[in-house]
């Protein structure tokens, strides 16, 4: 309801609020004060809180009088001021004696989300712990609401869609039914950026015009080297961007992940480089030509995997969305270095292949 009212203009939202009862009006107005993309913006303020001074008997009587509420398997315990003290399951309540104080059977170690946490971070918490509900607390650890898994499912879908759009160079708002103008505005800026990177790659090629004019076969082979480097870089980049998004890549495991990506790039580069060298020999019948094709392929795939790790990490450090900008930079690295390695090596050994 809050999201719907937020989409209306001032007059329409006032009319909808006027038709609500006083309690609902207060809840909606309070929720509208929060950023809609934070934990507080997506939480529900309707939840059952068990008072910390209650016994099991008091709690059962309380629950019986609140059968209209959506009672969950886990209940949160607060003191009279609303400070969160712990969580307790219905199983523990019904299996304890009536005179047992609630504070004796609660779990005080409650996983919470802060009211200002970004909704994507909240989604990661749900994915990490597998909870069906999490409490939302303010700066003083007072419980102000709850977020259920049903609430977060739509957020997870939105964030995944946003990442997919960013990887494709699209605005996160674009949909299949977007208008012509919206689609153009979404796609054109990144196409212009891609044009700039393509010009940079073309500039590198232009520096080796004399080499290409003497060995025309180079022009047929070099797109294969840059294309394979781009594929390898995209594989590594996709994995790292996902790892950053899901918080699987941390400061503790970053170095080991980097070494793994470099090692994978070396092995892939050796295997694909040998195949490329064999095909180049069949194509040109020159051992030196085959060697530079294989070496260039190896070097470019090694650098592609390195860039696929380093670029998203650097962008994250610069507070730039890695999913949005990584593709352009990784492709630029593989294109520019692929041309440079292959044509540069060819220039060095030109007397043996011309």
N, C-alpha and C positions, 0 to 999 in steps of 0.2 A: 504494500500500500504506500509506504514512504517513497519508494522508487517511482511509483506512478504519479504521485502528487508532485514530486520533484520535476517531472517532465511537463507539468501544466504551467500556464502563466499565472501571475499573481491573483487575478480575479477568479480564475477557475479553481485554483488550489484553495483559496479562501472559502469558496462555495462548498467544496467537498468537506473541508474541515468543519464548517458550520453544521453539517448534517451528522457529524460524529458526536458521540457522548464525550463528556468532559475528560474522562480518563484516557480515551483513545486520542483525543486532541493533544493532550499533554505528551503522550508517548511519541506521537508523530512529530510534533514540534521539536522535541528533544533530539530525536534521531536526525532530523533535518539540519541540526546544528553541526553534525559531524561530516567530515569528508566522506562522500559516498564510496570511495575506494579504499577505506580503512576498515579495520575490524569493527569499530563502533558504527560505521555506516551500514554494515550488512548484518549486524546482530539483531536479535530479538530481545526486547525488554521483559517479555513474559516468561518467567521461570520460577521454579519452586526452590526456595531457600529454606533450609532447616536451621532453626536457631541452635546455637552451640550449647545453650544451657538445658536443652531438652533431654529427656530420657527416651528410650525406645518406645515406651508406651505413649508419651507425648507426641512423638513423631508419627506413630501409626494413627492416632486420633486426628492429627493434622492432615495426614494424607487422605484419610477417609472423608474429610470435609472438603477436599479439593479434587474430587474424582472427575470434575469437568476439565481439569487441566491435563495437559499431555505429560503424564508422569513417565519418566524414563528410568532405565535400569540403574542409572547413577544420579545421585542427588548431591547438591553442594551445601556445605554447612557454613553459615556466617554468624558473626556475633551481632548484637543489637544495633551496632553502628554500620553494619553491612560489610565489614572486613572479612575476606575469604579465609576460612580456617582449615578447610579440608573437603574431601569428597568421600562419599560412602555409597555402597551398592545396596539395592533393595534386599539382596540375598543376605548381607550382613545384618540388616535391620531385622528381618523376619527370623533369623537364626539366633538372635541374641535374646536374653531375658528382658522382661519388660522394664525392670528397674536399672538396666545398664545405661550409664550416661553416654550420650552420643559421642562426646569428645573422646571416650575410651576406645571407640571402634572405628574412628575415621582414619583416612589416609591423609596426613598433612601435606604430603608432597604432590601438589596439584600442578599439572601442566596448564598454563594459562596463556592467553594472548593479550597484549596491551591494546588499549583502545585506539592508539595511533598506528598500530602495525599495518603495513600495506596488505591489501587483500591477497596478493600473490604469496606473501610470506605466511599468511594464515593458511592458505591452501597447502603450502609445503608442510606446515605443522600437522595438518590432518593426514597427508600422505605419509609422513614420517612415522606417526604414532598409531595410525589406524583407528582413531577415536570416532565415535558417532556424534559427540558433542564436546565443546570446549567453552570454558567460562571466559568472559571478557572483563578485565579489571582496569581501573584508572591508575593514576600515578601513585596513589596511596594503598593500592591493593584492595580497594573496595570493588565488590562484584557489581557490575552495572548491566550485564546482559549475558546472553549465551549465543553461540553460533553452532548450528547443527550441520551434519554432513549434507543434508538436503540443500541448505543455504549455500554451501561452498561448491557444490557440483557445477552450478552454472558459472561460477567464477573460474573454476579449473578449465571448463570448456572455453570460456572467453580468453583466458591467458594462453591456452594452447593455440587457439585460432590466431591470436595476435602474434605469437612467435612464428607460426607458419607463414603468415602474411609478411612479416619482417624479413624472413629468410628469402622470400620471393621478391623483396623490394616493393611491397605494397603497403599502403596505409592501413592501419588496423581497423579502420571504420568501413573499408570497402567490402561490399557484399555482391553476390551475383545479381541482385536487383538494384544496385546503385545506379544513379543517373549517369549519363554520358559525361557531364562535367566533373562529377565526383571521381569517376574512374580515371579521367585524364589527369586531374590534380593529384591523384594518388600515385600514379605510375610515372608521369613525366619527369619529376625531379630526379628520381634515382636513375632513370634512363640517361639523363644528361650527365650525371656523375659517372655512369658507366662509359659514356662516350669519351669523357675526359681520360679515364684510365686506358681506354682502347687507343686513344691518340698517343699516350705515353708509350704503350707497347709498340705502336707503329713507328714512333721516333727511334726506338732501340733498333728495330729492323732496318730503318733507313741508314743507320750508321754502318751497315754491312752490305750496302748495295753492290759494291764492287765484288765482294766475295760471292754473293748470290748470282751475279751476272756470269761469273766464271764456272760455277757449279750449280746449274739450274735445279738439280735434284734436291738441293737443300730446301727449296721452297715447298716441295711436296712432303718432306719429312717433318719440318719444324712445327706445323699445326698439330701433329700427333703428339709431339713431346709436350707442348703447352697444354693440350687437351687432357692428356693423362695426368699431368701435374695438377690441373684444375680439379679433376675427379678425386685425386688423392687428398688434396687440400680440403675439398668439400666434405669428404668422409670424416676427416679428423675434426674439422670445424664444427660439423653437426653434433658430433659426440661431445665436444667441449662446451658448446653453447647449451646443450641439454643439461650437462653436468653442472654448469653455472646456474641455470634456471632452477634446477631441482636441489641446489646446494649440495650436490654430491662431490663437487670439486671444492676442496677446502685448502687452507694454508698448510695443513698437516700432510695432505697427500699430493699436493700440486707437483712437487719435484719428482715423485715416483711416476705420476701420470705423464709428465713431460718426457722422462726417460723412456717410458714405454712407447709414446708416440714417435719419438725419434728412432727407436729400435725398429718399430713397425715400418717406418718410412725407409729405413736402410734395407730391410729384408725385401719389402715390396719393390724398392728401387733396383735391387740386384736382380731379382727374378724378371721383372718387366724390362729392365735394361738389357739383360741377356737376350730376351725374346726380340726386343727392338733391334739390337745389334745384328741378330741373325736375319731378320727381315730386311734390314738395310743392306746387308751383304748380298742377299738374293736380288734385291732391287738394283743395286749399283755395281756389285761385283768387285768392291774395293774394301780391303780389310781395314784400312785406316778410317775410311768413311763409316764403316760399321762400328768401329771402336768409339768414335766421337759421338755417334748417335746413341750408343749404349751408355756411355759415360754421362752425356747430357741428360738422358732420361733418369739415370740414377740420382744425379745431383738435384734435378728439379723435383723429383718425388720426395727426396729427403727434405728439401726446403719447404715443400708443400705441407708435409706433416708438421714441420716445425712452425710454420706460419699458422696452420690450423689450430695450434695450441696457443701460441704467443699472442696473436692478434685479438681473439676474444677476451683473453685475460687482461691485456692492456686497455681495451675499450671499457671493460668493467671497472678497472681502476680509475678511468677517466670519467666514470658515471655516464657512459654512452651505452645504450642497449646493444649488447653483442649480437643479438639476433637481427638487428636492423642494419648494422654497418659491416659486419664481418665478411659477408660474401663479396662485397666490392673490393675490399682490401686484399683478401686471400687470392681472389682471381687476378688482381693486379700483380701480386708477387709472383704467382706461377707463370703468368704470361711474360712479364718482363724478364724474369730470371731464366725461363725456358728459352726464350729467344737469345738472351745474352750467352748462356752456357753453350748452346748448340752452335750459334753463328760465331761466337768468340773462339771456340775450339777449332771450328772449321777454318777460321782466318789464320790461326797459328800453324795449322798443318796444311795450308792451302796448296803448297807445291806437291804434296803427296796424293791429293784427291782431285786436282784440276786436270 
